[in-house]
């Protein structure tokens, strides 16, 4: 193996610059390693929080189901007995009527402005 060695002569400035480049590269690798380690810690903390949240949600769901079983059933008002579709349709119709009224008012104001400009 010693026979395959190749020697390259570098100028002093080139050698210094090469050494600086290697040190900068090592510095960047260490910074990246620190960032990765911090990311891993944050990710583990996130997973712990998600697990705790999931447990809390399960407990809440269990409590709600228990409450539904223990509380007395109430009679639903007639408005709620109709399907959601009917309620939504009624709301849309009301919105259309309201917007038509606004359109008419806007037209009336524009007409009055034109009359005043004459």
NORTA-V755253 format. One record per run of one state. SS is the DSSP state (H for helix, E for strand, - for the rest). FROM is the first residue (numbers start at 1). LEN is the number of residues. If there is no record, write none. Layout:
ss=SS from=FROM len=LEN
ss=SS from=FROM len=LEN
//
This chain:
ss=- from=1 len=1
ss=H from=2 len=3
ss=- from=5 len=7
ss=H from=12 len=59
ss=- from=71 len=7
ss=H from=78 len=4
ss=- from=82 len=2
ss=H from=84 len=34
ss=- from=118 len=1
//
